Amino acid sequence: MPAVKDAEIADMLTTTLAKMGEGRFQQIAQELQEFEVMGNILTKRGGVKIIDSGLAIEETLMTAFGGRSRWVGLFTEDKYDFKNVLKKIRVEWTHLNDSMMFERRMTLENRGKARINNVILPQKAAMMLRLAHTLEDAFFDDYDEAASLKMWGLKYWIVKNSSTGFNGGSPNADGLKIAGLTLSTAPTYQNYTFTYTAVTKADFVKKLRTAHRKIQWKSPINIAQFRGDFGEKRILYVNEPTISSIEDIGEAQNENLGRDLAPYDGTMTFRRHPIRWAVKLDDDTSNPVYMLDKSTIHPVVLKGDYMRQSDVYPLRGKQHNVFVSDIDLSVNTMCLNRRANAVGYVA
């Protein structure tokens, strides 16, 4: 029998990867119950924006309008003054990579469905789980200024502060800049902040109502670019202790619960905006609530490098029997209007 060529093995693995169905093994490896980033945020439904090209993403913000207009009398002399009202933010691409590896003889020892279930599918599933955990960590973990290769996450853009109001400043240690913009020159580029003591209607819910009103910005200029859909695509993220307490409030104000012992699990809303449990926020003992406007804060991905998986190819070198396939993602997050977003927490 003629030997199987490397190119034939690579083609077989590539074709099988594209046609795989469900495996016959039970996956109990994942560490998190839910994945908000890959399951929602990094999708079209979640607001992801695909960028055609560029070494980085630059966006222009109108951060001021130049004060007030003049009241004038008859024959008042004209006065002209050019108003510099624009600033720029810059978001660099970050790059995520993973791969899976096969040994040539593994493909010969396993044929048909056995090849899928014993060799290919477990490696593909493990690789996707690594990506999902990595993205979830990057989005919800505390911002680490030293981790320059990592995607900016939620806590980069939406910053806590113990004072109530638009006080969410820079996430950096010096407190000066965010996305290259010096905040002292753009004080309107700050998110809303507040603190609360307990998840009760008199404390938590009342302050959440105030925050919701404060971040509802409605432009008087009747131009679609200025009005947009700000505020219409909100979502709230909390940890498990907080969502549990919110469910208690929901049950307490409804006398017709029927026979369901937990009727509101997974269905809580605030002013018709979904409240979602973000598993990674369980690590945050300050019990934060993030109220986000998805039209203003969202991921950006580079076209052509959006979960791009390569064909299987031989590794060569010192492992001549090894074949690999890579998956790549060029990604970051962006927030164009920080003051349309809020965070509250227990101080």
N, C-alpha and C positions, 0 to 999 in steps of 0.2 A: 504494500500500500504506500503511495507517495506521501511524503511528509506534508503536514499542514503548514502553509506559509504564514508568515507574520501578518501580511496584508489581509489574508482570509480571516484570521482570528480577529483582527481589528474591525473588519467589516461586519463580522458576525456579532461582535459585542455591541457595536454602534447600532445595528439594526434591532437587536434584541432590546436594548435600552429604550428605543423609540416605541416599541410595541408591547411593553410590559403591562400586565394587568395586576390584580391583587396577588399578594404573596400568601403562602400557607403557613405563616408563622405569626405568633402574637407579639406585637411590639410593646414592651414594658420598659423601654430604655429612657424615655423622655423625662425631664426633671420638672417641667411645668405643665399644669393642667390645660392651659390655653395659651395661644400665641397670637397676640394682637397685631404684631408687625406684619408677619407673612400672611396671616389670615385675614387682615383687614387693611391696615395702614398702607402697606406696599402693594395695593391693588388700585384699579381704576375707581372702584367704589369708595375706597379710602382716601382718594384725592391725589395719588401719585402723578407727578408731572414728568413727561419724557422730554429730555433736552436733546436737540439734534446734534450739537457739537459744542466745542469750546474747552479750553484748558481749565476754566472755572466758570461759575455762574455769577454774573453781576446784575443787580437790580437797582433801579432808581426809586428813591422814596421822596415824596413831598413832605418835609418835616416841619414846615412853617408856611405862613401866608403873608407875613409882612406887616402885621399890626392891624390898624383900622383905616377905613377910608376917611376923607376930609369932608366936613361940612363947610360950604363956601357961601360967601355973599356975592352980590352983584359986582362985577368988574374985578373980582379977586384974581390975582395973578396965578397962572398955572405953576404947579410944582411937580417935578418928575424925579423919580428915584427908582432905579432898578433893584428889584428884590431877588436876592439869591435864596431860593426856597428848596433846592434839591440837594439830596445827599445820596451816596451810593453804599450798598453793602456788597460784600464779596464772599461767596461760598466756594471753597475748594472741593474738588472731587476726592472722595475716599474710595478705596478699592478693597473689595472682599473677595477672597479666593478660597476654594477648597477643591478636593480631588478624590477620586476613588481609584483603587489599584487592583489589578487582577494578575494572577500568575498563569502563564500559558497552560501549564499542565492541569490547573484547576478546571479549565474549560474542556479539557479532554476527558477528565474523570467524571464530569457531570454532563449529561445529555438531556435535551428536551426541557421538560418542566423542572427537572432537578437542577439544570444549569441556572434557570431563573431563580428558583427558590433558595438554592444553596450558595450561589456565587454572586449573581448580579443584583438581584433586588435587595438583599440585606445591605450591600455596600451603597447602593443608591439611597436607600432609606436612611442609613446612618449619616451619609453626607448631608442630606436635606435637613436632618435633625440638628446637625452641627450648625448649619447656616441659620436655622430658625432660632436656636438658643443664642447665637452670637448677635443677631439683629435685635432680639428682645433685650439682651443685656445692654447693648449700645443705646437703645432708645430710652429705656426706663431707669438705668443706673445713674448714680450721681456723676456729674461732669468731672472728668479728670483732665486738667489742663496739660499734663505731661504726656497724655496719650494722643499725640499729634496725628497718628495714622487712623484713629477711630472716627467713625461717623459722629457728628453732633447729634445729641438726643434731645428729648423733651426738656431736661433740666438745664440744658445750655440756653435754650430760648426763653423758657418760662421760669423765672427766678423768684425764690421766696424772699419775703421781707416781713418783719414783725409789725411794720406800720401799715395802716389801712390806706389804700389809694394806689396811684400809679407809681409804685416804688420798685418794681422788678427791674433791677439794673443789669450790670455786667456780671457774667458768671466767672470771670477771671479774678485772680487774687488781687490785682491792683484796682479792680473795679472801674476801669476806664473805658474799655472798648468791648464791642460785640460785633462779630462779622466784619471787622475792619473799621467800624464806625465809632467815632469818639462820642460817647453819650452826652457829654457836656455841651456838644454842638447840636444835639438832637434829643432834647429832654422828652419829647413826645413818643420816643421809641422805647417805652417801658411798659411792662405788663402790670395788671391790677393785682394787688396782694391784700390779704386779710388773714387774721387768726381767729380761731374759735376755741371754745373750751370743751363742748360736748355735742354729740349728734342729737340735738333736740330741735323742735320747731322754733322755740324761742331764741335759740342761739345759732346753730348751724344753718338751718333752712332760711332764717331771716337774713343772715349775712350773705347767703348764696343768692337770695333774691336781689339784694342790693348790688352785689357784684355783677349779676346778669344785666341789670339796668345800666350800670356804669360802662359796660363794655359793648353796649349796643350803639355803635356809631352809624348815623344816617346822614349822608351828604345832602346838602341843599341843592347841589349842582345836578341837574337832570341830564347827566351823561353816563352811559352804561359803565364806562371805565371807572368812574368815581363812585357809583352807587353799588354795582356788583350784587353779589348775594351774601354779603357779610351778615353773619349772625344766623343764617338759615340752616347751616350745616354744623351745628354744635354737637359735641360729645363730651361727656364727663368721665374721667378716670379716677377710680378710688381703689383702696386696698380692701382686703376681705373684712377686717373689723368694721370698717366704715360702711361698706355695702350691707353688712349684716344689720347694723343699727338703722340704716335707712329703710331696710325691709320691715323692721319693727315699727317704724313710724307709719309706713304704708298700711300695715295690717291694723294698727290702732285706730286709724281714721276711717276704716271701712267696716261696717257692722254686718255686711252680707258676704262673708267669706265662704260660706258653704262648708263642704267637708274636706277641702284641701288644706292640709296643715301648713303648707308653705306656698301660698298662691302667687306671691310676687317674685319668687326667685328667678333671676335672669330677665325680669321685665320692668325694672324700675326706671322711671323717667323723671326729669325735672323740666317743667314747662315744655313737655313733649320731646325733649332731647334725651337720648339714651344715657343711662348711667352704667358704665361697664367696670367690671372687676379686672384690674390689671395685676396679674399674679406677681410680677416683679416689684410692684409697689408695696407688697407685704413686708419687704425688707426695710421700708421707711417707717420708723416708729412714730413719726410726727403725724401720721394719718392724713396725708395730703388729699385734697380734691383739686384736680386740674380740670378747668372748664375751657375747652378749646374750640376755636372756630376753624374748622377744617379747610375753609376757603383761604385762610391766611397762613396756616402752618401745615406743611405737608412734605413728603419726601420728594426728591428729584433724582432721576436716574438717567444715565447716558444711553442714548439710542444705540443699539448694537452691542451693548454690554449689560443688558438687563436680564440677569439670570441666564447668561449665555453658557451653554454646555458644549464643550468641544467634542469632536469625534474621538473615538478611542485610538490611541497611537502607541507604538512600542517605545519603551523608555530608553533602550540601548544602554551604552556605558557599561557599568559593572553589574547590571541586572538585566541581562539580555533576554530573559524570559518574562519580563514584567511589562504589562500594558496599563496605561493610565488614561483617565478622562478628567478634564478640569471643568469647573464651573466658576464664572466670574460675574461680579456685580460692581459697577461704578455707581456710587450712591452718596447722598448726603440729605440733610433736611434743611428747610428754609422757612423763615417766618417773616412775611412782609409787613404785617401789622401786629406788633406785639401787644398793643393796648386793646386789641379785640379778644384777648385771652386773659385768664385769671388763675390764680392758685391761692388756696387757703390751707391752713394747717394748724395743728395744735402746738402753740409756742411753749 
